[in-house]
Amino acid sequence: MSDPQSESFPSPTFTRKSETESICMSCFNTVRADRYAALEEAEDIHADVCLMRASSPVRYALL
């Protein structure tokens, strides 16, 4: 039996609106860069906590 924690799920994809904003295509939230984090870092952080990502248990509760 495979361990769900070790499975590799694809990260959410992002569509760039500008150099400082992008949209998560899983939950459609806007991700913004600020003076502390570049947009790429903000996208990585959002990808880890996105509730609509493939490995999120909340995603199945909302369906």
N, C-alpha and C positions, 0 to 999 in steps of 0.2 A: 504494500500500500504506500502510495507516495505521500510525502509530508507537504501540506499546503503552504507552509512557511517557506519551503525551499523552492517552490515552483516559481518560474520567472513569468511575470505578467507584464504586458506592455504598459509603458507609462502613458499618461494622457498626452495627447498632442496639443499644440498651441498654435494659434493663428496670430501673427503679429499685426497690431493696429498701428503702432508707431515704434520709435526706438525705446520708449519707456512703458508701453502697454502691450499686452497680448491677451487673448481669450482662450481659456481652457475649453477644448472641444468635448470634454466629458460632462462637465457641469455648467458650462457657459458662464463662468465667473470671470471677471476681468482681473488679471494679475498685473501689478504695477511695480516698477523699479522705484527705489528711493535712494537717498544718499548713502545708505548703509549696505544695500544689496543691489547688484546689477540685475538686469532683467533675467538673464540666464539662471542666476542663483535663485531668484524669486520663483521662477518656473519649476526649478528642481524641488524647492521646498513645497510648493503647492502640489506637485506630482506625488510627493510622499504623503500628504494629508488629504488629498482630494477624496471626498466621500463617494464619488461616482466612479472611481477607478475600478478596474476589473477585480482586484483582490479585496475590496472593501466589503465587510459584512453588512454595512448600512445600505449598500446598493441593493441588496436582495430584500431588505426590509421595506424599502421604498417602492419596489415593484409591486 
